[in-house]
Amino acid sequence: MCILDPPSLRRSRVLQYRDAKGVILLDILPQGQCINAARYCSTFDRLKEAIRRKRPGLLRRGVVLQHDNATSHSANLTQQWLQRYGWEILPHPAHSPDLAPSDFHLFGPLKRHLGGMAFETEDDLISELRNWFDNLDVDFFRVGINSLLSR
């Protein structure tokens, strides 16, 4: 799991879930909305449906998430949801940087792409983000996911 927070989004958040084949779900939180355990679990519900549609069979093989130790991630409600559906969490060391290793592969190219752009509305930015992710080569995601093995 990766949370994108480019400065141009101001207080909005984009929760982005991907695998080696590409983006599975972009979940946009409205400006100012907090990411709490209940909101995080509702995103998991949407992610589960997106996986069912886009990656048939993946739910049976098992889902492995990478996220940090934020309160919403470690809350009892979140842990119960993950246990109920048997999703595994890759360990994230305590006191480590906020960014997951997979984010480093993503943020540089995204920052270069958005550099110099101005957006009239949040919807314009979200549309550009969706377009950028949709047009990335599959190798981009494969390389990013496989780089986790060397970290």
GUKOL-538025 format. One record per residue: x, y, z of N, C-alpha, C, CB in turn; residue in three letters; residue number from 1. Coordinates in Angstrom, 3 decimals. Atoms other than C-alpha are relative to their C-alpha. Glycine has a CB too. Example, Ala and Ser with C-alpha at 12.3 -4.5 7.8 and 13.67 -1.06 7.14 Angstrom:
ROSE | 0.890 | -1.190 | 0.000 | 12.300 | -4.500 | 7.800 | 0.900 | 1.200 | 0.000 | -0.992 | 0.027 | 1.246 | ALA | 1
ROSE | -0.820 | -1.190 | -0.060 | 13.670 | -1.060 | 7.140 | -0.770 | 1.090 | 0.730 | 0.414 | 0.462 | -1.415 | SER | 2
REM end
This chain:
ROSE | 0.845 | -1.168 | 0.000 | 0.000 | 0.000 | 0.000 | 0.881 | 1.218 | 0.000 | -0.956 | 0.005 | 1.199 | MET | 1
ROSE | -0.781 | -1.213 | 0.098 | 1.299 | 3.388 | -0.903 | -0.932 | 1.196 | 0.077 | 0.824 | 0.024 | -1.300 | CYS | 2
ROSE | 0.774 | -1.230 | -0.078 | -0.036 | 6.801 | 0.006 | 0.775 | 1.078 | -0.730 | -0.287 | 0.409 | 1.481 | ILE | 3
ROSE | -0.622 | -1.085 | 0.739 | 0.755 | 9.511 | -2.513 | -0.443 | 1.315 | 0.613 | -0.362 | -0.063 | -1.507 | LEU | 4
ROSE | 0.358 | -1.291 | -0.560 | 0.870 | 13.039 | -1.203 | 0.798 | 1.106 | -0.681 | 0.239 | 0.016 | 1.516 | ASP | 5
ROSE | -0.721 | -1.091 | 0.649 | 2.245 | 15.372 | -3.872 | -0.499 | 1.342 | 0.513 | -0.153 | -0.079 | -1.528 | PRO | 6
ROSE | 0.400 | -1.296 | -0.543 | 2.216 | 19.024 | -2.747 | -1.219 | 0.586 | -0.701 | 1.148 | 0.970 | -0.096 | PRO | 7
ROSE | 1.120 | -0.599 | 0.723 | -0.288 | 19.937 | -5.459 | -1.346 | -0.577 | 0.422 | 0.187 | -0.192 | -1.486 | SER | 8
ROSE | 1.268 | 0.540 | -0.490 | -2.894 | 17.722 | -3.786 | -0.457 | 0.706 | 1.271 | 0.130 | -1.497 | 0.257 | LEU | 9
ROSE | 0.257 | -0.711 | -1.256 | -2.753 | 19.968 | -0.703 | -0.410 | -0.991 | 1.075 | -1.095 | 1.079 | -0.186 | ARG | 10
ROSE | 0.401 | 0.867 | -1.104 | -4.824 | 18.114 | 1.879 | -0.669 | -1.278 | -0.463 | -0.923 | 0.738 | 0.916 | ARG | 11
ROSE | 0.590 | 1.238 | 0.491 | -6.184 | 15.363 | -0.347 | 1.032 | -1.121 | 0.078 | -0.515 | 0.172 | -1.452 | SER | 12
ROSE | -0.875 | 1.168 | -0.008 | -4.759 | 11.852 | -0.281 | -0.446 | -0.952 | -1.098 | -0.015 | -0.706 | 1.387 | ARG | 13
ROSE | 0.261 | 1.025 | 0.998 | -4.474 | 9.254 | -2.982 | 0.614 | -1.283 | 0.531 | 0.585 | 0.388 | -1.417 | VAL | 14
ROSE | -0.477 | 1.313 | -0.413 | -4.216 | 5.691 | -1.766 | 0.138 | -0.814 | -1.276 | -0.975 | -0.694 | 1.045 | LEU | 15
ROSE | -0.274 | 0.683 | 1.247 | -2.606 | 3.698 | -4.540 | 0.480 | -1.408 | 0.299 | 1.037 | 0.771 | -0.837 | GLN | 16
ROSE | -0.331 | 1.400 | -0.207 | -2.441 | -0.085 | -4.644 | 0.407 | -0.587 | -1.336 | -1.193 | -0.785 | 0.621 | TYR | 17
ROSE | -0.510 | 0.542 | 1.249 | -0.368 | -1.887 | -7.241 | 0.674 | -1.338 | 0.249 | 0.977 | 0.980 | -0.659 | ARG | 18
ROSE | -0.800 | 1.211 | -0.030 | 1.304 | -5.135 | -8.059 | 0.961 | 0.079 | -1.175 | -0.892 | -1.294 | -0.062 | ASP | 19
ROSE | -0.989 | -0.006 | 1.077 | 3.892 | -6.157 | -10.647 | -0.629 | 0.222 | -1.373 | 0.766 | -1.303 | 0.000 | ALA | 20
ROSE | 0.679 | -0.208 | 1.284 | 1.269 | -5.820 | -13.411 | -0.547 | 1.405 | -0.164 | -1.121 | -0.985 | -0.150 | LYS | 21
ROSE | 0.500 | -1.363 | 0.105 | 0.149 | -2.282 | -12.615 | -0.891 | 0.379 | 1.164 | -0.750 | 0.175 | -1.286 | GLY | 22
ROSE | 0.876 | -0.529 | -1.043 | -2.282 | -0.243 | -10.580 | -1.269 | -0.835 | 0.088 | -0.346 | 1.478 | -0.271 | VAL | 23
ROSE | 1.243 | 0.733 | -0.230 | -5.167 | -2.152 | -9.053 | -1.096 | 0.968 | 0.443 | 0.205 | -1.114 | 1.061 | ILE | 24
ROSE | 0.991 | -0.940 | -0.503 | -6.896 | 0.716 | -7.247 | 0.651 | 1.328 | 0.357 | -0.721 | -0.582 | 1.218 | LEU | 25
ROSE | -0.305 | -1.344 | -0.494 | -6.560 | 4.469 | -6.826 | -1.218 | 0.424 | 0.799 | 0.326 | 1.027 | -1.182 | LEU | 26
ROSE | 1.102 | -0.410 | -0.853 | -8.690 | 5.586 | -3.920 | 0.281 | 1.422 | 0.467 | -0.185 | -0.976 | 1.212 | ASP | 27
ROSE | -0.206 | -1.403 | -0.301 | -9.011 | 9.361 | -3.597 | -0.828 | 0.396 | 1.218 | -0.361 | 0.875 | -1.212 | ILE | 28
ROSE | 0.718 | -0.495 | -1.178 | -9.879 | 10.761 | -0.174 | -0.311 | 1.474 | -0.221 | 0.837 | -0.208 | 1.316 | LEU | 29
ROSE | 0.346 | -1.420 | 0.151 | -11.741 | 14.077 | -0.257 | 0.917 | 0.874 | 0.850 | -1.473 | 0.243 | 0.389 | PRO | 30
ROSE | -0.853 | -0.942 | -0.720 | -9.794 | 17.134 | 0.858 | -0.341 | 0.044 | 1.472 | -0.120 | 1.386 | -0.597 | GLN | 31
ROSE | 0.168 | -0.125 | -1.437 | -9.287 | 17.180 | 4.586 | -0.493 | -1.252 | 0.702 | -0.929 | 1.093 | 0.277 | GLY | 32
ROSE | 0.491 | 1.208 | -0.662 | -10.657 | 13.673 | 5.222 | 1.173 | -0.750 | 0.622 | -0.764 | -0.912 | -1.001 | GLN | 33
ROSE | -1.017 | 0.721 | -0.745 | -8.657 | 11.759 | 7.795 | 0.005 | -1.472 | -0.399 | -0.233 | 0.148 | 1.510 | CYS | 34
ROSE | -0.098 | 1.437 | 0.241 | -7.374 | 8.248 | 7.192 | -0.024 | -0.680 | 1.363 | 1.306 | -0.374 | -0.814 | ILE | 35
ROSE | 0.105 | 0.741 | -1.253 | -8.669 | 6.342 | 10.203 | -0.234 | -1.471 | -0.330 | -1.150 | 0.566 | 0.900 | ASN | 36
ROSE | 0.124 | 1.441 | 0.226 | -9.113 | 2.609 | 10.652 | -1.268 | -0.347 | -0.788 | -0.002 | -0.741 | 1.339 | ALA | 37
ROSE | 1.250 | 0.298 | 0.709 | -12.742 | 2.611 | 9.469 | 0.130 | 0.356 | -1.483 | -1.185 | 0.772 | 0.635 | ALA | 38
ROSE | -0.178 | -0.418 | 1.395 | -11.840 | 4.537 | 6.296 | 0.975 | -0.931 | -0.710 | 0.504 | 1.459 | -0.073 | ARG | 39
ROSE | -0.996 | 0.907 | 0.573 | -8.825 | 2.290 | 5.721 | -0.646 | -1.346 | -0.342 | 1.185 | -0.200 | 0.981 | TYR | 40
ROSE | 0.683 | 1.269 | 0.254 | -10.982 | -0.843 | 6.007 | -0.984 | 0.113 | -1.166 | -0.735 | -0.463 | 1.257 | CYS | 41
ROSE | 0.911 | -0.162 | 1.144 | -13.547 | 0.578 | 3.572 | 0.790 | 0.047 | -1.309 | -0.853 | 1.288 | 0.157 | SER | 42
ROSE | -0.866 | 0.053 | 1.187 | -10.672 | 1.103 | 1.130 | 0.367 | -1.444 | -0.308 | 1.284 | 0.849 | 0.211 | THR | 43
ROSE | -0.281 | 1.415 | 0.217 | -9.745 | -2.552 | 1.631 | -1.179 | -0.705 | -0.662 | 0.340 | -0.680 | 1.321 | PHE | 44
ROSE | 1.177 | 0.597 | 0.651 | -13.324 | -3.489 | 0.699 | 0.008 | 0.304 | -1.503 | -1.311 | 0.531 | 0.649 | ASP | 45
ROSE | -0.075 | -0.376 | 1.423 | -12.934 | -1.544 | -2.572 | 1.171 | -0.697 | -0.687 | 0.139 | 1.532 | -0.150 | ARG | 46
ROSE | -1.160 | 0.680 | 0.558 | -9.490 | -3.061 | -3.106 | -0.309 | -1.465 | -0.278 | 1.194 | 0.119 | 0.945 | LEU | 47
ROSE | 0.369 | 1.419 | 0.185 | -10.856 | -6.569 | -2.637 | -0.834 | -0.177 | -1.265 | -0.785 | -0.528 | 1.230 | LYS | 48
ROSE | 0.827 | 0.067 | 1.213 | -13.470 | -5.914 | -5.345 | 0.826 | 0.286 | -1.254 | -1.167 | 0.994 | 0.094 | GLU | 49
ROSE | -0.855 | -0.315 | 1.145 | -10.872 | -4.349 | -7.661 | 0.902 | -1.194 | -0.339 | 0.856 | 1.258 | 0.293 | ALA | 50
ROSE | -0.822 | 1.193 | 0.231 | -8.626 | -7.413 | -7.217 | -0.844 | -1.079 | -0.661 | 0.609 | -0.526 | 1.329 | ILE | 51
ROSE | 0.885 | 1.018 | 0.568 | -11.566 | -9.706 | -7.959 | -0.225 | 0.261 | -1.502 | -1.358 | -0.019 | 0.758 | ARG | 52
ROSE | 0.248 | -0.354 | 1.406 | -12.208 | -7.800 | -11.230 | 1.272 | -0.045 | -0.855 | -0.615 | 1.391 | -0.079 | ARG | 53
ROSE | -1.197 | -0.193 | 0.815 | -8.646 | -7.101 | -12.369 | 1.020 | -1.125 | 0.082 | 0.654 | 1.260 | 0.393 | LYS | 54
ROSE | -0.984 | 1.064 | -0.198 | -6.619 | -10.024 | -10.996 | -0.694 | -1.277 | 0.466 | 1.074 | 0.434 | 1.023 | ARG | 55
ROSE | 0.713 | 1.216 | -0.405 | -8.871 | -13.093 | -10.984 | 0.969 | -1.058 | 0.536 | -0.799 | -0.570 | -1.186 | PRO | 56
ROSE | -0.821 | 1.038 | -0.611 | -7.454 | -15.784 | -8.743 | 0.961 | 0.506 | 1.064 | 0.772 | -0.696 | -1.051 | GLY | 57
ROSE | -0.951 | -0.529 | -0.975 | -5.235 | -13.470 | -6.706 | -0.514 | -0.127 | 1.425 | 0.307 | 1.451 | -0.305 | LEU | 58
ROSE | 0.544 | 0.111 | -1.359 | -7.585 | -13.517 | -3.725 | 0.172 | -1.412 | 0.542 | -1.486 | 0.392 | 0.019 | LEU | 59
ROSE | -0.196 | 1.380 | -0.453 | -7.311 | -17.316 | -3.603 | 1.458 | -0.288 | 0.311 | -0.502 | -0.978 | -1.050 | ARG | 60
ROSE | -1.432 | 0.237 | -0.219 | -3.501 | -17.242 | -3.858 | 0.510 | 0.763 | 1.218 | 0.803 | 0.405 | -1.241 | ARG | 61
ROSE | -0.396 | -0.772 | -1.171 | -3.241 | -14.617 | -1.133 | 0.503 | 1.387 | -0.357 | 1.062 | -0.737 | 0.765 | GLY | 62
ROSE | -0.391 | -1.387 | 0.189 | -2.781 | -10.885 | -0.898 | 1.049 | 0.349 | 1.048 | -1.230 | 0.952 | 0.094 | VAL | 63
ROSE | -1.055 | -0.461 | -0.894 | 0.380 | -9.426 | 0.591 | 0.091 | 1.510 | -0.168 | 1.382 | -0.707 | -0.304 | VAL | 64
ROSE | -0.059 | -1.459 | 0.020 | 0.352 | -5.734 | 1.508 | 1.280 | 0.481 | 0.652 | -1.219 | 0.606 | 0.709 | LEU | 65
ROSE | -1.089 | -0.673 | -0.684 | 3.183 | -3.436 | 2.368 | -0.520 | 1.365 | 0.421 | 1.279 | 0.120 | -0.910 | GLN | 66
ROSE | 0.341 | -1.326 | -0.505 | 2.298 | -0.515 | 4.573 | 0.817 | 0.259 | 1.256 | -1.530 | 0.123 | 0.290 | HIS | 67
ROSE | -0.818 | -0.351 | -1.153 | 3.927 | 1.345 | 7.415 | -0.767 | -0.269 | 1.296 | 0.433 | 1.479 | -0.075 | ASP | 68
ROSE | 0.584 | 0.266 | -1.317 | 3.084 | 1.344 | 11.114 | -0.915 | 1.123 | 0.473 | 1.097 | -0.217 | 1.016 | ASN | 69
ROSE | 0.922 | -1.075 | -0.361 | 0.619 | 4.244 | 11.015 | -1.121 | -0.555 | 0.873 | -0.582 | 0.678 | -1.268 | ALA | 70
ROSE | 1.051 | 0.411 | -0.926 | -2.139 | 4.137 | 13.610 | -1.154 | -0.695 | -0.717 | -0.518 | 1.203 | 0.764 | THR | 71
ROSE | 1.118 | 0.619 | 0.728 | -4.823 | 3.369 | 11.015 | 0.366 | -1.389 | -0.517 | -0.429 | 0.890 | -1.170 | SER | 72
ROSE | -0.444 | 1.299 | 0.499 | -2.725 | 0.430 | 9.774 | 0.095 | -1.042 | 1.111 | 1.344 | 0.139 | -0.687 | HIS | 73
ROSE | -0.192 | 0.945 | -1.099 | -2.093 | -1.104 | 13.180 | -1.203 | -0.080 | 0.943 | 1.228 | 0.383 | 0.785 | SER | 74
ROSE | 1.190 | -0.002 | -0.855 | -5.535 | -0.431 | 14.704 | -0.650 | -1.385 | 0.040 | -1.015 | 1.047 | -0.499 | ALA | 75
ROSE | 0.675 | 1.299 | -0.154 | -7.539 | -3.402 | 15.991 | -0.984 | -0.262 | -1.131 | -0.731 | -0.063 | 1.341 | ASN | 76
ROSE | 0.977 | 0.172 | 1.083 | -10.281 | -2.835 | 13.393 | 0.682 | -0.438 | -1.289 | -0.776 | 1.304 | -0.235 | LEU | 77
ROSE | -0.751 | 0.359 | 1.205 | -7.724 | -2.993 | 10.569 | 0.554 | -1.413 | 0.119 | 1.144 | 1.001 | -0.246 | THR | 78
ROSE | -0.579 | 1.332 | -0.196 | -6.001 | -6.053 | 12.021 | -1.064 | -1.094 | -0.079 | 0.718 | -0.071 | 1.348 | GLN | 79
ROSE | 1.103 | 0.970 | 0.092 | -9.354 | -7.836 | 12.382 | -0.420 | -0.201 | -1.439 | -1.202 | 0.460 | 0.834 | GLN | 80
ROSE | 0.368 | 0.108 | 1.420 | -10.214 | -7.054 | 8.740 | 1.023 | -0.873 | -0.723 | -0.087 | 1.411 | -0.667 | TRP | 81
ROSE | -1.066 | 0.744 | 0.682 | -6.856 | -8.406 | 7.550 | -0.024 | -1.477 | 0.384 | 1.371 | 0.605 | 0.333 | LEU | 82
ROSE | 0.080 | 1.396 | -0.444 | -7.198 | -11.572 | 9.647 | -1.212 | -0.701 | -0.602 | -0.061 | -0.072 | 1.531 | GLN | 83
ROSE | 1.226 | 0.589 | 0.548 | -10.770 | -12.154 | 8.464 | 0.203 | -0.477 | -1.435 | -1.146 | 1.012 | 0.055 | ARG | 84
ROSE | -0.186 | 0.349 | 1.411 | -9.649 | -12.209 | 4.830 | 1.349 | -0.653 | -0.277 | -0.143 | 1.235 | -0.856 | TYR | 85
ROSE | -1.257 | 0.711 | 0.159 | -6.222 | -13.762 | 5.421 | 1.058 | 0.755 | -0.791 | -0.255 | -1.293 | -0.654 | GLY | 86
ROSE | -1.001 | -0.789 | 0.705 | -4.216 | -10.889 | 3.950 | 1.241 | 0.115 | 0.865 | -0.548 | 1.400 | -0.365 | TRP | 87
ROSE | -1.273 | -0.064 | -0.703 | -0.559 | -10.839 | 4.911 | 0.595 | 1.412 | -0.112 | 0.984 | -1.054 | -0.564 | GLU | 88
ROSE | -0.666 | -1.296 | -0.002 | 1.408 | -7.720 | 5.821 | 1.502 | -0.235 | 0.047 | -0.468 | 0.879 | 1.200 | ILE | 89
ROSE | -1.462 | 0.031 | -0.072 | 5.096 | -7.369 | 5.001 | 0.422 | 0.866 | 1.175 | 0.660 | 0.497 | -1.340 | LEU | 90
ROSE | -0.423 | -0.790 | -1.151 | 6.887 | -6.157 | 8.110 | 0.624 | 1.327 | -0.422 | 0.988 | -0.791 | 0.843 | PRO | 91
ROSE | -0.574 | -1.329 | 0.212 | 7.812 | -2.483 | 8.242 | 0.715 | 0.357 | 1.289 | -1.103 | 1.081 | -0.383 | HIS | 92
ROSE | -0.746 | -0.230 | -1.243 | 10.593 | -1.770 | 10.727 | -0.430 | 1.271 | 0.716 | 1.479 | 0.066 | -0.291 | PRO | 93
ROSE | 0.326 | -1.180 | -0.797 | 9.773 | 0.614 | 13.552 | 1.076 | 1.057 | -0.206 | -0.134 | -0.363 | 1.503 | ALA | 94
ROSE | -0.913 | -1.137 | 0.126 | 11.362 | 4.065 | 13.313 | 0.650 | 0.091 | -1.367 | 1.065 | -0.084 | 1.050 | HIS | 95
ROSE | -0.537 | -0.104 | 1.356 | 11.922 | 3.673 | 9.577 | -0.670 | 1.178 | -0.693 | -0.222 | -1.325 | -0.804 | SER | 96
ROSE | 0.616 | -1.133 | 0.695 | 11.164 | 6.421 | 7.067 | -1.457 | -0.276 | -0.337 | 0.772 | 0.324 | -1.275 | PRO | 97
ROSE | 1.419 | 0.131 | 0.315 | 7.531 | 7.094 | 6.257 | -0.232 | -0.685 | -1.330 | -0.657 | 1.352 | -0.008 | ASP | 98
ROSE | 0.195 | 0.580 | 1.322 | 8.007 | 5.994 | 2.668 | 0.393 | -1.465 | -0.005 | 0.803 | 0.766 | -1.048 | LEU | 99
ROSE | -0.330 | 1.401 | 0.205 | 7.889 | 2.323 | 1.853 | 1.048 | -0.079 | -1.117 | -1.281 | -0.843 | -0.352 | ALA | 100
ROSE | -1.013 | 0.112 | 1.052 | 10.796 | 1.106 | -0.327 | -0.579 | 0.080 | -1.408 | 0.748 | -1.293 | 0.154 | PRO | 101
ROSE | 0.602 | -0.043 | 1.333 | 8.426 | 0.701 | -3.262 | -0.362 | 1.415 | -0.413 | -1.236 | -0.878 | -0.045 | SER | 102
ROSE | 0.327 | -1.387 | 0.327 | 7.545 | 4.409 | -3.037 | 1.157 | 0.713 | -0.678 | -0.398 | 0.752 | 1.251 | ASP | 103
ROSE | -1.149 | -0.668 | 0.588 | 11.087 | 5.429 | -3.942 | 0.027 | -0.210 | -1.508 | 1.298 | -0.508 | 0.632 | PHE | 104
ROSE | 0.055 | 0.305 | 1.429 | 10.628 | 3.761 | -7.330 | -1.066 | 0.847 | -0.694 | -0.285 | -1.497 | -0.221 | HIS | 105
ROSE | 1.153 | -0.691 | 0.568 | 7.385 | 5.675 | -7.878 | 0.130 | 1.521 | 0.027 | -1.239 | -0.404 | 0.737 | LEU | 106
ROSE | 0.085 | -1.451 | -0.178 | 7.894 | 9.211 | -6.564 | 0.858 | 0.805 | -0.967 | 0.389 | 0.348 | 1.388 | PHE | 107
ROSE | -0.849 | -0.744 | 0.933 | 10.794 | 10.283 | -8.794 | -0.679 | 0.217 | -1.352 | 1.317 | -0.732 | -0.201 | GLY | 108
ROSE | 0.677 | -0.173 | 1.291 | 9.025 | 9.597 | -12.102 | -1.300 | 0.800 | 0.104 | -0.293 | -1.354 | -0.604 | PRO | 109
ROSE | 1.243 | -0.747 | -0.154 | 5.732 | 10.955 | -10.762 | 0.290 | 1.487 | 0.180 | -0.809 | -0.536 | 1.192 | LEU | 110
ROSE | -0.365 | -1.393 | -0.227 | 7.385 | 14.153 | -9.557 | 0.460 | 0.657 | -1.309 | 1.109 | 0.097 | 1.070 | LYS | 111
ROSE | -0.439 | -0.540 | 1.292 | 9.082 | 14.627 | -12.945 | -1.184 | 0.222 | -0.933 | 1.017 | -0.943 | -0.660 | ARG | 112
ROSE | 1.170 | -0.120 | 0.870 | 5.788 | 14.048 | -14.739 | -0.857 | 1.209 | 0.375 | -0.841 | -1.275 | 0.068 | HIS | 113
ROSE | 0.869 | -1.090 | -0.454 | 3.823 | 16.531 | -12.623 | 0.711 | 1.356 | 0.054 | -0.554 | -0.328 | 1.367 | LEU | 114
ROSE | -0.774 | -1.239 | -0.105 | 6.641 | 19.111 | -12.556 | -0.447 | 1.051 | -1.008 | 1.475 | -0.292 | -0.192 | GLY | 115
ROSE | 0.385 | -1.113 | 0.866 | 5.544 | 22.458 | -13.942 | -1.466 | 0.027 | -0.390 | 0.813 | -0.037 | -1.227 | GLY | 116
ROSE | 1.425 | 0.021 | 0.330 | 1.902 | 21.440 | -14.319 | -0.792 | 0.764 | 1.057 | -0.517 | -1.456 | -0.115 | MET | 117
ROSE | 0.921 | -0.677 | -0.910 | -0.878 | 23.511 | -12.786 | -1.393 | -0.546 | -0.278 | 0.051 | 1.568 | -0.175 | ALA | 118
ROSE | 1.334 | 0.583 | 0.141 | -4.363 | 22.186 | -12.156 | -1.039 | 0.960 | 0.539 | -0.091 | -1.355 | 0.729 | PHE | 119
ROSE | 1.094 | -0.888 | -0.411 | -7.557 | 24.204 | -11.982 | -0.767 | -0.576 | 1.182 | -0.956 | 0.248 | -1.170 | GLU | 120
ROSE | 0.799 | 0.655 | -1.034 | -9.335 | 21.657 | -9.824 | 0.687 | -1.281 | 0.448 | -1.426 | -0.301 | -0.514 | THR | 121
ROSE | -0.493 | 1.285 | -0.490 | -8.590 | 18.604 | -7.751 | -0.355 | -1.114 | -0.985 | -0.583 | -0.309 | 1.397 | GLU | 122
ROSE | 0.403 | 1.011 | 0.982 | -10.529 | 16.557 | -10.334 | 0.951 | -0.041 | -1.190 | -1.421 | 0.271 | -0.486 | ASP | 123
ROSE | -0.966 | -0.034 | 1.101 | -8.101 | 17.726 | -13.038 | 1.280 | -0.734 | 0.380 | 0.321 | 1.451 | -0.392 | ASP | 124
ROSE | -1.196 | 0.689 | -0.465 | -5.155 | 16.514 | -10.977 | -0.247 | -1.501 | 0.083 | 0.439 | 0.544 | 1.366 | LEU | 125
ROSE | 0.315 | 1.424 | -0.128 | -6.839 | 13.190 | -10.219 | -0.080 | -0.644 | -1.373 | -1.324 | -0.202 | 0.763 | ILE | 126
ROSE | 0.072 | 0.513 | 1.373 | -7.593 | 12.728 | -13.919 | 1.402 | -0.198 | -0.581 | -0.814 | 0.961 | -0.893 | SER | 127
ROSE | -1.386 | 0.114 | 0.491 | -3.928 | 13.379 | -14.752 | 0.723 | -1.155 | 0.670 | 0.771 | 1.307 | 0.243 | GLU | 128
ROSE | -0.605 | 1.134 | -0.694 | -2.806 | 10.906 | -12.078 | -0.487 | -1.325 | -0.576 | -0.309 | 0.066 | 1.495 | LEU | 129
ROSE | 0.557 | 1.238 | 0.569 | -5.145 | 8.227 | -13.420 | 0.589 | -0.258 | -1.383 | -1.547 | 0.080 | -0.085 | ARG | 130
ROSE | -0.541 | 0.131 | 1.345 | -3.945 | 8.880 | -16.955 | 1.467 | -0.431 | 0.051 | -0.144 | 1.325 | -0.767 | ASN | 131
ROSE | -1.422 | 0.352 | -0.117 | -0.278 | 8.712 | -15.907 | 0.168 | -1.464 | 0.399 | 0.700 | 0.911 | 1.029 | TRP | 132
ROSE | -0.104 | 1.395 | -0.433 | -0.729 | 5.425 | -14.054 | -0.464 | -0.961 | -1.091 | -0.820 | -0.223 | 1.272 | PHE | 133
ROSE | 0.527 | 0.872 | 1.057 | -2.799 | 3.934 | -16.888 | 0.973 | -0.166 | -1.154 | -1.312 | 0.548 | -0.521 | ASP | 134
ROSE | -0.903 | 0.037 | 1.147 | -0.069 | 4.723 | -19.427 | 1.416 | -0.452 | 0.336 | 0.057 | 1.347 | -0.626 | ASN | 135
ROSE | -1.318 | 0.521 | -0.353 | 2.918 | 3.391 | -17.499 | 0.171 | -1.392 | -0.589 | 0.191 | -0.031 | 1.536 | LEU | 136
ROSE | -0.326 | 1.316 | 0.527 | 4.620 | 0.391 | -19.032 | -0.054 | -1.035 | 1.129 | 1.399 | 0.009 | -0.670 | ASP | 137
ROSE | 0.097 | 1.066 | -1.002 | 4.039 | -2.889 | -17.219 | 1.354 | -0.257 | 0.654 | -0.530 | -1.294 | -0.640 | VAL | 138
ROSE | -1.326 | 0.216 | -0.565 | 7.810 | -3.205 | -16.756 | 0.297 | 0.957 | 1.152 | 1.054 | 0.153 | -1.078 | ASP | 139
ROSE | -0.199 | -0.960 | -1.077 | 7.728 | -0.090 | -14.552 | -0.422 | -0.620 | 1.334 | -0.793 | 1.301 | -0.274 | PHE | 140
ROSE | 0.517 | 0.591 | -1.230 | 5.636 | -1.936 | -11.962 | 0.777 | -1.248 | 0.384 | -1.475 | -0.334 | -0.152 | PHE | 141
ROSE | -0.752 | 1.226 | -0.270 | 7.510 | -5.232 | -12.305 | 1.346 | 0.338 | 0.632 | 0.205 | -0.812 | -1.297 | ARG | 142
ROSE | -1.295 | -0.408 | -0.543 | 10.861 | -3.509 | -11.692 | -0.146 | 0.527 | 1.426 | 0.643 | 1.068 | -0.895 | VAL | 143
ROSE | 0.223 | -0.548 | -1.338 | 9.459 | -1.615 | -8.693 | -0.278 | -1.057 | 1.033 | -1.130 | 0.964 | -0.024 | GLY | 144
ROSE | 0.332 | 1.073 | -0.943 | 7.994 | -4.698 | -7.055 | 1.214 | -0.908 | 0.211 | -1.213 | -0.827 | -0.514 | ILE | 145
ROSE | -1.150 | 0.887 | -0.143 | 11.052 | -6.837 | -7.781 | 1.150 | 0.664 | 0.760 | 0.480 | -0.448 | -1.368 | ASN | 146
ROSE | -1.055 | -0.678 | -0.744 | 13.336 | -4.173 | -6.275 | -0.181 | -0.185 | 1.510 | 0.022 | 1.491 | -0.352 | SER | 147
ROSE | 0.231 | 0.268 | -1.425 | 11.736 | -4.980 | -2.921 | 0.816 | -1.185 | 0.490 | -1.480 | -0.255 | 0.257 | LEU | 148
ROSE | -0.760 | 1.191 | -0.390 | 13.576 | -8.301 | -2.947 | 1.423 | 0.346 | 0.402 | 0.020 | -1.010 | -1.138 | LEU | 149
ROSE | -1.398 | -0.354 | -0.306 | 16.938 | -6.542 | -2.843 | 0.101 | 0.933 | 1.202 | 0.659 | 0.658 | -1.216 | SER | 150
ROSE | -0.062 | -0.947 | -1.130 | 16.005 | -4.214 | 0.049 | -0.058 | -0.745 | 1.316 | -1.151 | 1.027 | -0.075 | ARG | 151
REM end
